[in-house]
């Protein structure tokens, strides 16, 4: 073992070691790098604080990275039954007289589809798909936000969208997310959309994220907000029990759509 390694160099090699093995213990690290348990734990804490790994008692595991997201049209068939149940569960939370913001994505579109029989609600959205789904429903007041078109999502983002968001308020915000993790929070894979997502989160009383189990315990490129920024997560029954426990420990209400 090269004893001239700097702390940064050792941490880089340690990160590679964790990623190669997926799950390692402090004992394994001490043997691999010929360091003390205190040094191993310190290096793991630094990597965890930087979002590189996930710590557990006595070791660490590799962070699950969310894969690149396909365009919205291609994703419509993925976890279709789970998304339909999640959409129905989220729609049940919308009450008469509510103003609700619906974000972009296929799961939120399912929410919109389950709101068609509602009366006396106002829907604000930056999603062209949601606008199209609700455009012919006379008893729903529909507010569409302008902005720069993100064609792959059929949604409006950017400065104009954020300016428009500053003029509205919703009782409930219902939005999707690319990835979420109890420690690393909400993340997405498209940097220009991050500020729009943050503006959306600031416009409501109750923040509800709709995401199937494939989005959970994952981390993507761009940080949006800490997990404590949301009030409820509506997901499906395939979410791991330890993920549910970790989210509830952070104060997030987890609703399993049946």
C-alpha positions as CSV (number, residue, x, y, z in Angstrom):
1,X,0.0,0.0,0.0
2,X,1.3,3.5,-0.9
3,X,1.6,5.4,2.4
4,X,2.2,8.7,0.5
5,X,-1.4,8.9,-0.6
6,X,-3.1,12.2,0.4
7,X,-6.5,12.2,2.0
8,X,-8.2,13.2,-1.2
9,X,-6.4,10.5,-3.2
10,X,-7.3,7.9,-0.7
11,X,-10.9,9.0,-0.7
12,X,-11.0,8.8,-4.5
13,X,-9.7,5.3,-4.3
14,X,-12.1,4.5,-1.5
15,X,-15.0,5.7,-3.6
16,X,-13.9,3.4,-6.4
17,X,-13.7,0.5,-3.9
18,X,-17.2,1.1,-2.7
19,X,-18.6,1.4,-6.2
20,X,-16.9,-1.8,-7.4
21,X,-18.1,-3.8,-4.4
22,X,-21.5,-1.9,-3.9
23,X,-21.3,-2.5,-0.1
24,X,-18.3,-2.5,2.1
25,X,-17.6,-2.5,5.9
26,X,-15.1,-0.4,7.9
27,X,-13.1,-3.6,8.5
28,X,-12.8,-4.3,4.8
29,X,-11.6,-0.7,4.2
30,X,-9.0,-1.0,7.0
31,X,-7.6,-4.1,5.4
32,X,-7.7,-2.7,1.8
33,X,-6.1,0.6,2.6
34,X,-4.1,-0.2,5.7
35,X,-5.7,2.6,7.7
36,X,-7.2,2.8,11.2
37,X,-11.0,2.4,11.8
38,X,-11.1,6.1,12.8
39,X,-9.5,7.1,9.4
40,X,-11.9,4.8,7.5
41,X,-14.9,6.3,9.2
42,X,-13.7,9.8,8.6
43,X,-13.2,9.2,4.9
44,X,-16.6,7.6,4.6
45,X,-18.3,10.6,6.4
46,X,-16.6,13.0,3.9
47,X,-17.8,11.0,0.9
48,X,-21.3,10.7,2.4
49,X,-21.5,14.4,3.1
50,X,-20.6,15.1,-0.6
51,X,-23.4,12.7,-1.7
52,X,-21.0,10.1,-3.2
53,X,-22.0,7.2,-1.0
54,X,-24.6,6.2,1.5
55,X,-23.5,5.4,5.0
56,X,-24.9,2.7,7.3
57,X,-23.7,1.6,10.7
58,X,-20.3,-0.1,10.3
59,X,-19.8,0.7,6.6
60,X,-21.2,2.2,3.4
61,X,-22.8,1.3,0.1
62,X,-22.8,2.8,-3.4
63,X,-25.3,5.5,-4.2
64,X,-27.9,4.4,-6.7
65,X,-27.7,6.8,-9.6
66,X,-30.9,7.4,-11.5
67,X,-30.5,6.4,-15.2
68,X,-31.0,9.0,-17.9
69,X,-34.7,9.9,-18.4
70,X,-36.4,9.1,-21.7
71,X,-38.8,11.6,-23.3
72,X,-42.2,11.7,-21.7
73,X,-44.0,10.0,-24.6
74,X,-41.6,7.0,-24.3
75,X,-42.2,6.7,-20.5
76,X,-45.9,6.6,-20.7
77,X,-46.0,2.8,-20.6
78,X,-43.4,2.4,-17.8
79,X,-45.0,1.3,-14.5
80,X,-48.4,2.3,-16.1
81,X,-50.6,0.5,-13.5
82,X,-48.6,1.9,-10.6
83,X,-48.8,5.4,-12.0
84,X,-52.6,5.1,-12.5
85,X,-53.1,4.1,-8.9
86,X,-50.8,6.9,-7.7
87,X,-52.7,9.4,-9.8
88,X,-56.0,8.2,-8.4
89,X,-54.7,8.4,-4.8
90,X,-53.3,11.9,-5.4
91,X,-56.5,13.1,-7.0
92,X,-58.5,12.0,-3.9
93,X,-56.5,14.6,-1.9
94,X,-57.9,17.5,-4.0
95,X,-61.0,19.0,-2.4
96,X,-63.8,21.2,-3.8
97,X,-62.6,24.8,-4.0
98,X,-58.9,23.9,-4.1
99,X,-56.4,25.6,-6.3
100,X,-53.9,22.9,-7.3
101,X,-50.6,23.2,-9.2
102,X,-49.8,20.1,-11.4
103,X,-46.3,19.7,-12.7
104,X,-45.0,17.8,-15.7
105,X,-44.4,14.1,-16.2
106,X,-46.4,11.0,-16.8
107,X,-47.4,10.3,-13.2
108,X,-48.8,13.9,-12.7
109,X,-50.7,13.4,-16.0
110,X,-52.4,10.5,-14.3
111,X,-53.4,12.8,-11.5
112,X,-55.0,15.2,-14.1
113,X,-56.9,12.3,-15.7
114,X,-58.5,11.5,-12.3
115,X,-59.6,15.1,-11.7
116,X,-61.9,15.3,-14.7
117,X,-65.0,14.7,-12.7
118,X,-64.2,17.4,-10.1
119,X,-66.1,20.6,-9.8
120,X,-65.1,24.0,-8.6
121,X,-61.3,23.5,-8.7
122,X,-58.6,25.6,-10.3
123,X,-55.6,23.8,-11.9
124,X,-52.4,25.7,-12.6
125,X,-49.8,23.9,-14.8
126,X,-46.7,24.3,-16.9
127,X,-47.4,20.9,-18.6
128,X,-48.9,20.9,-22.1
129,X,-50.0,17.3,-21.5
130,X,-52.1,18.4,-18.5
131,X,-53.5,21.3,-20.4
132,X,-54.6,19.0,-23.2
133,X,-56.1,16.5,-20.8
134,X,-58.2,19.1,-19.0
135,X,-58.9,21.6,-21.8
136,X,-62.4,20.3,-22.5
137,X,-63.6,20.1,-18.9
138,X,-65.9,23.0,-18.4
139,X,-66.2,22.8,-14.6
140,X,-62.4,23.1,-14.1
141,X,-60.7,26.5,-14.3
142,X,-57.4,25.9,-16.1
143,X,-54.4,28.2,-15.9
144,X,-51.5,27.5,-18.2
145,X,-48.0,29.0,-17.6
146,X,-45.8,30.2,-20.5
147,X,-42.1,29.9,-20.8
148,X,-39.5,28.0,-22.8
149,X,-40.7,24.7,-24.1
150,X,-38.8,21.6,-23.0
151,X,-39.9,19.4,-25.8
152,X,-38.9,16.1,-24.3
153,X,-41.3,16.7,-21.4
154,X,-43.8,18.9,-23.2
155,X,-43.5,21.4,-20.4
156,X,-42.7,25.1,-19.9
157,X,-39.6,26.1,-17.9
158,X,-37.3,29.0,-17.4
159,X,-37.4,32.6,-16.4
160,X,-40.9,33.4,-17.9
161,X,-42.4,30.4,-16.1
162,X,-40.8,31.4,-12.9
163,X,-42.1,35.0,-13.2
164,X,-45.6,33.6,-13.8
165,X,-45.3,31.3,-10.8
166,X,-44.5,34.3,-8.6
167,X,-48.1,35.6,-9.4
168,X,-50.0,32.5,-8.2
169,X,-50.5,30.5,-5.1
170,X,-52.0,27.0,-4.8
171,X,-53.5,25.1,-1.9
172,X,-51.6,22.0,-3.1
173,X,-48.6,21.4,-5.3
174,X,-48.5,18.0,-7.0
175,X,-45.3,17.3,-8.9
176,X,-43.1,14.5,-10.0
177,X,-39.4,14.1,-9.6
178,X,-36.6,12.3,-11.3
179,X,-35.1,10.9,-8.1
180,X,-35.6,11.1,-4.4
181,X,-33.6,10.0,-1.4
182,X,-34.1,10.6,2.3
183,X,-30.6,11.9,2.7
184,X,-29.8,13.5,-0.7
185,X,-33.3,14.9,-1.2
186,X,-35.0,15.7,-4.5
187,X,-32.9,15.7,-7.6
188,X,-33.4,15.8,-11.3
189,X,-31.3,15.2,-14.4
190,X,-31.8,18.5,-16.3
191,X,-30.0,21.5,-14.8
192,X,-32.0,24.2,-16.6
193,X,-35.2,22.9,-15.0
194,X,-33.9,23.1,-11.4
195,X,-34.8,26.7,-10.7
196,X,-38.3,26.2,-12.2
197,X,-38.7,23.2,-9.9
198,X,-37.7,25.3,-6.9
199,X,-40.1,28.1,-7.9
200,X,-42.9,25.5,-8.1
201,X,-42.1,24.2,-4.6
202,X,-42.4,27.8,-3.2
203,X,-46.0,28.3,-4.5
204,X,-48.1,26.0,-2.4
205,X,-49.3,25.2,1.0
206,X,-49.0,21.4,0.8
207,X,-46.3,19.8,-1.3
208,X,-47.1,16.4,-2.7
209,X,-44.6,14.4,-4.7
210,X,-45.9,11.6,-6.9
211,X,-43.3,9.0,-7.8
212,X,-43.3,5.3,-8.3
213,X,-40.8,3.0,-6.5
214,X,-38.2,3.2,-9.3
215,X,-37.6,6.9,-8.4
216,X,-37.0,6.2,-4.7
217,X,-33.6,5.7,-3.1
218,X,-32.0,7.2,-6.2
219,X,-30.0,10.3,-6.8
220,X,-29.7,12.3,-10.1
221,X,-27.5,15.1,-11.3
222,X,-29.1,18.4,-10.1
223,X,-30.1,19.1,-6.5
224,X,-33.6,20.6,-6.2
225,X,-34.5,20.6,-2.6
226,X,-34.0,18.7,0.7
227,X,-36.5,15.9,1.4
228,X,-38.0,18.0,4.2
229,X,-39.3,20.4,1.5
230,X,-42.2,18.0,0.8
231,X,-45.2,17.0,3.0
232,X,-46.3,13.8,1.3
233,X,-45.0,11.2,-1.1
234,X,-47.5,9.1,-2.9
235,X,-45.9,5.9,-4.3
236,X,-46.6,2.3,-5.0
237,X,-46.4,-0.9,-2.9
238,X,-43.0,-1.9,-4.3
239,X,-41.1,0.8,-2.4
240,X,-38.7,-0.8,0.1
241,X,-39.7,-0.8,3.7
242,X,-36.5,0.8,4.8
243,X,-37.0,3.7,2.4
244,X,-40.5,4.3,3.8
245,X,-39.0,4.3,7.4
246,X,-36.2,6.7,6.4
247,X,-38.7,9.1,4.8
248,X,-41.1,9.0,7.7
249,X,-38.2,9.7,10.1
250,X,-37.6,12.9,8.1
251,X,-41.3,13.9,8.6
252,X,-42.6,12.9,5.2
253,X,-46.0,11.3,5.1
254,X,-45.7,8.3,2.8
255,X,-48.9,7.1,1.1
256,X,-49.0,3.7,-0.6
257,X,-51.4,3.8,-3.5
258,X,-53.4,0.6,-3.4
